[in-house]
Amino acid sequence: MSRAGRPDYDLPTQARSFYLRRRKTANLFAVLFPVLAPTVLSLLPQPFGNCPLIMLFLFPVIVSAWLGGLGPGLRATGMSAIVFCYFMLAPFHGLVVATESGALEWILLIFCSLSISLMSEFMLYLRQRRHRLLGGEDGLRQKAKACSGIGPWRGGKRT
């Protein structure tokens, strides 16, 4: 990807450093939390312990994609899919899906995770575009102040 295509390229220095910190946090979350999901599942009460809860594996994808966009979202998708297949689908502790229902659950997890990652990347792109177009917080305040005289309200009184 060219440098101009990177989402953080056009941002001011402070916004870019914030974006990169969020991305590092998202990458850490994407790798660490899918690995912890089976441990959390084993600590749940017995009725929940027998059935795989896909939401435990979608949670890292949601948070990683929200914080960092497509890259961390895809990383969390891959980690969640591998860990889910290894620990939750029969035969256990293998990367083979033996049943049709297990394959359906696995494909559903991957499809939902990819959808979440793509939508989060689009939201991040729109936030950064808005930031560029409005010139940051100061630009937004200036534009709001300039538009305050437009409309039927002037100085708190209706004209």
C-alpha positions as CSV (number, residue, x, y, z in Angstrom):
1,M,0.0,0.0,0.0
2,S,1.4,3.4,-0.9
3,R,2.1,5.9,1.8
4,A,-0.7,8.2,0.6
5,G,-3.2,5.3,1.0
6,R,-2.4,4.9,4.7
7,P,-5.3,6.2,6.9
8,D,-2.9,8.0,9.3
9,Y,-0.9,9.8,6.6
10,D,-3.0,12.9,6.3
11,L,-3.5,13.4,10.1
12,P,-1.7,16.0,12.2
13,T,1.2,14.7,14.4
14,Q,-0.9,14.5,17.6
15,A,-3.8,12.6,15.9
16,R,-1.4,10.3,14.1
17,S,0.4,9.3,17.4
18,F,-3.0,8.7,19.0
19,Y,-4.0,6.6,16.1
20,L,-0.8,4.5,16.2
21,R,-1.1,4.0,20.0
22,R,-4.7,2.7,19.5
23,R,-3.4,0.4,16.7
24,K,-0.7,-1.1,18.9
25,T,-3.3,-1.7,21.7
26,A,-5.7,-3.2,19.1
27,N,-2.9,-5.6,17.8
28,L,-2.1,-6.7,21.4
29,F,-5.8,-7.3,22.1
30,A,-6.2,-9.2,18.8
31,V,-3.5,-11.7,19.7
32,L,-4.0,-12.0,23.4
33,F,-7.8,-12.2,24.0
34,P,-8.7,-15.0,21.5
35,V,-6.2,-17.2,23.3
36,L,-7.8,-16.4,26.7
37,A,-11.4,-17.1,25.4
38,P,-11.2,-20.9,26.0
39,T,-10.0,-20.2,29.6
40,V,-13.0,-17.9,30.2
41,L,-15.3,-20.5,28.7
42,S,-14.0,-23.2,31.0
43,L,-14.7,-20.9,34.0
44,L,-18.3,-20.4,33.1
45,P,-21.0,-22.6,34.8
46,Q,-21.6,-26.0,33.3
47,P,-24.7,-25.2,31.1
48,F,-22.5,-22.8,29.2
49,G,-19.4,-24.9,29.3
50,N,-20.8,-27.6,27.0
51,C,-21.8,-25.4,24.1
52,P,-19.3,-23.1,22.3
53,L,-20.2,-19.5,22.7
54,I,-19.2,-17.7,19.5
55,M,-19.6,-14.4,21.2
56,L,-16.6,-15.0,23.3
57,F,-14.6,-15.2,20.1
58,L,-16.3,-12.3,18.4
59,F,-15.5,-9.9,21.3
60,P,-11.8,-9.6,20.5
61,V,-12.6,-9.0,16.9
62,I,-15.1,-6.2,17.8
63,V,-12.7,-4.5,20.1
64,S,-9.7,-4.9,17.9
65,A,-11.4,-3.7,14.8
66,W,-13.0,-0.7,16.6
67,L,-9.6,0.4,18.0
68,G,-7.4,-0.3,15.0
69,G,-9.5,-0.9,11.9
70,L,-9.0,-3.6,9.3
71,G,-5.5,-4.9,10.2
72,P,-6.1,-5.7,13.8
73,G,-9.6,-6.9,13.0
74,L,-8.3,-9.4,10.5
75,R,-5.6,-10.5,12.9
76,A,-8.2,-11.1,15.6
77,T,-10.3,-12.9,13.0
78,G,-7.5,-15.3,12.2
79,M,-6.6,-15.9,15.8
80,S,-10.2,-16.4,16.9
81,A,-10.9,-18.8,14.0
82,I,-7.8,-20.9,14.8
83,V,-8.4,-21.0,18.5
84,F,-12.1,-21.7,18.0
85,C,-11.3,-24.6,15.7
86,Y,-8.5,-26.0,17.9
87,F,-10.4,-25.8,21.3
88,M,-14.1,-25.8,20.5
89,L,-14.7,-28.1,17.5
90,A,-14.5,-31.8,17.4
91,P,-12.0,-33.4,17.2
92,F,-10.6,-31.3,19.9
93,H,-7.0,-30.0,19.9
94,G,-6.7,-30.2,16.1
95,L,-7.2,-27.9,13.2
96,V,-9.7,-30.2,11.5
97,V,-13.5,-29.6,11.4
98,A,-15.2,-33.0,11.4
99,T,-18.9,-32.2,11.5
100,E,-21.1,-30.1,9.2
101,S,-22.5,-28.2,12.2
102,G,-19.0,-27.4,13.4
103,A,-18.0,-26.2,9.9
104,L,-21.1,-24.0,9.8
105,E,-20.3,-22.5,13.2
106,W,-16.7,-21.9,12.1
107,I,-17.7,-20.3,8.8
108,L,-20.3,-18.1,10.6
109,L,-17.6,-17.0,13.0
110,I,-15.3,-16.0,10.1
111,F,-18.0,-14.3,8.1
112,C,-19.2,-12.2,11.1
113,S,-15.7,-11.3,12.0
114,L,-14.8,-10.2,8.5
115,S,-18.0,-8.1,8.3
116,I,-17.2,-6.5,11.7
117,S,-13.6,-5.7,10.6
118,L,-14.7,-4.2,7.2
119,M,-17.4,-2.0,8.8
120,S,-15.0,-0.8,11.5
121,E,-12.4,0.1,8.9
122,F,-15.0,2.1,7.0
123,M,-16.1,3.9,10.3
124,L,-12.4,4.7,11.0
125,Y,-12.0,6.0,7.5
126,L,-15.0,8.2,7.8
127,R,-13.8,9.6,11.2
128,Q,-10.4,10.4,9.8
129,R,-12.0,12.0,6.7
130,R,-14.2,14.1,8.8
131,H,-11.2,15.2,10.9
132,R,-9.3,16.2,7.7
133,L,-12.2,18.0,6.1
134,L,-13.1,20.0,9.3
135,G,-9.5,20.7,10.2
136,G,-9.6,19.0,13.6
137,E,-11.4,20.3,16.7
138,D,-10.4,23.9,16.2
139,G,-11.7,23.9,12.6
140,L,-15.0,22.4,13.8
141,R,-15.4,25.0,16.5
142,Q,-14.7,27.8,14.0
143,K,-17.2,26.4,11.5
144,A,-19.8,26.1,14.2
145,K,-19.2,29.6,15.3
146,A,-19.5,30.9,11.7
147,C,-22.8,29.0,11.3
148,S,-24.3,30.2,14.5
149,G,-25.9,33.2,12.9
150,I,-27.7,31.1,10.3
151,G,-31.3,30.4,10.8
152,P,-34.3,31.9,12.6
153,W,-32.4,32.2,16.0
154,R,-30.1,35.1,16.6
155,G,-28.6,35.8,20.0
156,G,-31.1,33.6,21.8
157,K,-34.2,35.4,20.3
158,R,-36.3,34.2,17.4
159,T,-36.4,36.7,14.6
